[in-house]
Amino acid sequence: MSDFKYALRVLLKSPAFTIVAVLTLALGIGANTAIFSIIHAVLLRPLPYPEPERIMALQETSVAQEFSLAFPDYLDWRRDNTVFENLAVTRADSRNLSGIPGRGPERISAASVTANLFKVIGLPAQLGRTFTDEEDRVGGPQLIVISDRLWQRAFHRDPGVLGRAVIFDARPATVIGVMPPAMTFPQQTDAWFPIMRRSANPGWMNRANHPLMFAWGRLKPGVTLAQARAEMATISARLDKEYPETNAGVRAAVKPLLENLVGGYRNNLTLLLGAVGLVLLIACANLANLFAARGAARAREFAIRAAVGASRGRIVRQLLLESSIVASLGGALGFLIAVWSRDALIALGPAGVARFQEVSFDGRVLTFSFLLAGLTSLLFGLSPAWGASHADLQLALKSGSAQSSDSRSARRSRDWLV
């Protein structure tokens, strides 16, 4: 405790130095924490579904590109596969919502889906129910399941919304369920409609047509990604032979859902974290030079402490304690800077990045921030502390001069940092 109080007094005696050091670290740690919060939200945080690692995204691919799914191909995939518990298909679009008293028409994000999509995702309705297979058919009733967000925005969380008729694109639909907040799949969706009632559409039944449909499957327990890919490749090869005019060279691409959502951004985000990490490393090198120069200027102080019995280890510990205090203050301020920048990060972020809007600063991000602060305290504090403890203390006592007492070890440390 006495060492801690002494370290505080030393730092308070040099307020300009302390403020510059803390701000330098805060900016570097804040930038790293902000980028890590994005990586955590987009890449690291588990998807909010039961056993999300079993959920796969499927689409069709050729040698040149990946593309959406032909509806007849989906029907064959669903009938012939043995690796998926459920295989669903979705088609995202937008629709005009009206017919709600006190609200004007609005355009919302919607999706036509097979009834088993909710089984694939693994989330039941929080209010009411989802579609049945009997309802998801040609000529079936016009039903709708809505998101928690739409329930709040348009119906003020009224449980009486069940059974209410609302107007979508000038046609009535009956609300039968409300999904939990975690369910906005596939694209920040606010309303889900049965897709099979439109499956008699001649364009959809044309195998050459790929009407922006995508498939999603939940693997059976014990089935691996490699097994799923092998079986879907076999089915695709059979369709290639049966329908050479439309399916020649067409194969099924199977990816884990998380990879499908954010895999394309993984390298860019990792590179960005590396770039801001390099900036922090440069800041640490500059601070190490400042601490080394400050240590040289305090050589007489250390010599006197050594003369009255302080060991080199005690001097190193004292200097590391000072750097730890600076790093802790910089880490705390850096975390606050990252939190304050959240809205700007989201506003300036690239459009279409899944889960980018979910950036938050939870315990893991806070832990990262303070682990980073601890690492930086070693990076900029250890070398100057070691150099100061190996100064020529006898020379320092005789001369009292920072320049004359600047040991060869300290000079080498600063040269290495530069």
N, C-alpha and C positions, 0 to 999 in steps of 0.2 A: 504493500500500500504506500509506503514511503517513497519507493521508486516511482510509482504512478503519480503521486502528488508532485514529485520533483520534475518529472517529465512534463506535466501540465504547466508548471511554473516556467520551465525553459521555453516551451512553445508560446506561452502568453507574453514572454519578454520580447519575442520577435513576431509581432502580429502580422506584419507585411509578409514575411516569409511563410508563416503558417497559412494565411489566407490564400496566397498564390498556390501553395502546395495542395491545399484542400480543393480549391476550384479546379486545378489542373486534373486531379484525380477524379473529381465529381463528373466533369465533362466526359472523360474517357469511360468511366464505369457506367455513367448514365447511357451513353451511346450503346455500349455492349449489352446492358440490361434491356434496353428497348428492343434491340435486334433479337436477343434471346427470347423475349416475351413473344415475339412474332413466331420464331421457330417453335417455341413450346406450344403455342396455340394451333399452328398449322400442321406441324410435323410430329410432335411428341405426344400431345395429349390424346388419350384413347378416344375413339369415336363413342358417342353416348348411346350405344346400342348393346344389347346382350351378346356376348361372344363375337365382337366385331371382326375378329380375325377369320371367322368362317364366312363372312359375306364377300362375294366376288362380283366384280363388274365384268360384263361380257359385251363384246361388239364384234363386228366382222372386220376382217383385214385382208389386204392383198400384199403383194410384194412392195407396192408403191406407197400405200397409205392405210390408215384405219378409217372406218366409216360406220354409219349407223346400220341398224339391223333390218333386213327384210322381214316383214311380219310372217310370211309362210315359213321362213327359216326358223324363226322363234318357235312356231308351233311344232316343227320337227324336233328342235332341240329339247323342248319340254317333254315331248312324248318319248323320245328315245334315250335320254340320259339316265344314268343310274347313280350319279355322284351328288346330285343336289336334292335336298329335302323339298325345296320349292324353288322354282325358276320363274321370275316375274318379268314383265316388260313395262316400260313407261314411255310416255311421249309428253314432253313438257310444252306448254303453250301459255298464253295469257287470255283472260276472258273479262268481259264487262259484268260487274256485279251491280245489281240494282234491286229495287223492290223492298228496301229496308226503310221503315218509317223514320223520318228525320235525317236521312242521309241521302246524298246525291249519288249518282253512278260513279264507280271507280274501277280502274283496271287492276286486276290482281294476277299474281303468278299462280298458275294451275297446272295440273298434270292429269292425263288419262292413264289409268294404271289397271293392271290385272288385280283381282281380289286378293291374290296371295302375296302382293308386295308387302303388306303389313306383317305377314309371317316371316318373310325374308329379313326384314329389318328387325323384327322381334319386339315391336312396341305395340301394345294394345291401346285402344281408345281410352282416354281418361274419363270421357262422358259418352254414353251411348255405345255404339259399336261400329265396326267397319263392314264392308261389303261381304256377302256370301258368294260362293261359286254359282249358286242358282240365280242370284241377281246380276252377276257379271256375265251377261249373255246377249246375243242379238235380240233386240226388242225388249230388253229388260227395263225395269223402272229407272227413271231419271233420279238418281240419288247422288248425294254429295257428303263427303267427310271434310271438315274444315280444320285448320290449324288453331293452336292455342292463341297465336298472335291475331288471327282474324276474329276469333271469338271475343277477344278482349277489345279489339279496335271497333268492330262493327256491332257487336251484340252486348258489350259491357259485361261479359261473363255470365249472362243470363242462362241458367240451366233450362229454361223454357225454349231454348233455341231448337231442341230436338223436335222433329216433326214439322218445323216451320218451313214453308215454301219461300224460296228466294229466286230471283231471276238472274240467270246467266245467259248472256248473249240472246236476250229476248225469249228464253225458254225457262219454264219453272223447274226447279230441282228441290228435292226434300232433304233437309239436313238430318242425317242419322247418327252422326258421331263427331266428337271433338278429340283431336290427337293431343298428346302431351307436348310441352314446350320443346323437347328434344327432337321431335319429328318435324322436320322441314324438308325432307328428302323428296325429290332429287335435287331441286335447285331453289332453295328458299321458298318452297311451295306453300301456298295458303289454302288450296282446295284440291281435292282428289275426286275424280270421276271414274266410273267403271269404263274400261276401254273396250271390252268385248261387245258391247251393244253397238259399237261402230265398226266391228270387224267385218261386216258384210260390204264395206266400202270397196268397190272394184279396184281402186288404186292401191289400197293396202294389200289386197290379195295378189297383186302382181309381184312375182318374185324378183323382178328387175328393179322394183321401186324400193328405195330405202328411206322411209318417211320419218327420219329423225327419231327413231325408236332405239332404246338401249335396254339390255337385259341385265338382271341382277339375280344372283342365286345365293342360297345358303347351303354350304357343304354339309353333307351328312356327317355325323360324328365319326372321327377316325379317317376320313378321306383327306388326302393331302392335295396341295395345289398342283403338284406334278401329276397326280392321278387324274384330277379334273381336266387339266390341259391335254393329257393323252387321250381321254375319252372324247372330249370335244373335237380334237383333231381327227379322230376316227369318224365321228358323225359328219364333220365338214367334208372329209374326203369322199364319203358316200354320196353326199348331196352334190359334190363336184361331178361325180359320174352320172348321177340321175338327171341333173339339170345343167349340162355343160354350157348352154347358151347364157345362163345367168350366174352360175356358181363356179365357173372355171377359175381356179386359183384362189378362190375365196376360202378363208379359214376363220375359225373362232379364236378371238383373243380373250384370254382369261387373266384378270389381274385382281389382287386384293383391293378391296374398296378404298382403303386409305391411300394406297399407291395411285389408284386411278384419280382420286381427288386432288392430291398434292404432289405426286411424284415428279411432275414437270418443273416444280419450283424448288426441289430439294437442293440441287447444285447451286442455284443462284443465291438462296438464303445462306447456305454454308459459306459460299465465297464472301458474301456480305459480312457475315460474322467474323470471318478471317480478316477482312479489311479493317473493320473497326477494332479488332483485337490487335492488329499491327499498330494502329494509332495509339492504343493504350500502352503498348510496349514501348513506343517511342517516348510517350509521356513519362513512363517509369524510368527510362534511361536519363531523361532530362532531370527528373527529380533526384535520381541517384547522384548525379553530378552536383546538384545543389546541396544535397545532404553531405556529400564528400567534402565540398568546399567549406561547408559550415563546420564539419567535424575537424578539418584542418585548423580553422580559426579558433576552435575550442581545445586545441592540443594542450595548452597550459593548464586548462581546467582538468583535463583527464590526467595529466602528469601529477597534479596535486592530489587528485583522488587516489592515484596509484601509490603515491608516496605515503598516504595515510592508511594504506592497506587494501584498497579496492583491487580485485583481480581483473585480468583482462576479460574474463567471462562476464564479470559484473558490468564492466564498461560496455561490452557488446550488448548485453541484455538491456541496459539503459537506453542505448541508441535504438535498438529494435523496438522497445516500448514506445519511444517517441514516434517512430515511423508507423507503428500499429495504431496509435491515436489518430495520426493524420489520415491513415488509410480508412479507419472506421468512420471518421467524419466525412471523408470523401465518398465512402460507400453509401452512407445514409443519405447524403445530399444527392448523390448520383441516382439512387433509387427514386427519390422524390422527383428529380428531373425526368426520369423515364415515365413515371406515373403522369406527370403534368403533360408529357408529350403524346399521350395515348391518342387523344382525339385527332391531333395533327397527323400522327402515323396512319390512322385509319383513313382520314380524308385524302392523304397524299398517296396511299397505297395503290397498287395496281388493281384494276377491276378484274373480277372473275376469279380471284384466288380464294379457293374454298377455305372457310373458317377464319379468314383474315379479320372479319368483324368481331371475332370472339377473343381478340387480344385482351388479356387481363393480367393483373399483377398479384398472383396468389403466393402461397407459401414457398412453392418451388422456385418461382422467379426471385422472391426475396432471398432465399437461400443462395441462389446463384450469385446475386449481387454481393452478399457478404463473403461468400467463398472467394469471389473475385477480389474483393477488398483485402482479404487475408493474403492471397497470392501476391498482390501488388505490393503489400507491405514488405514481403520478403524480397521481391524483385528490386525495389528501390532502396531498401533499408539494409540488407545483409552486407553487400559489398562495402558501402561507406563505413558501416560499423566495424567490419573486419579491418579495414584500412586504418581507421582511427585508433583501434586497439593495438596496432602494431607500429604506431609512430614512435620515433626516438624520444622517449619521455625525458631522458636526462638532458638532451639538447633543448627540449621545450622549456624545461625548468630554468635553464641557464639564460636562454635568449628571450623567451616570452614572445617570440615572433612567429606568426602563422606561417610565413614563407620559409624561415629556416627550419621549422619543425615539421614541415610537410615531408613525410617520409617517402622513401622510394616505393614502398608498398602502396601507399595512398595514391601516389602519382600513377602507378601502374593500373590501379583500379579505375581511376578516372579515364585514363587513356583507353582502357578496354571498353568502357561504357560508351565513349565517343565513337 
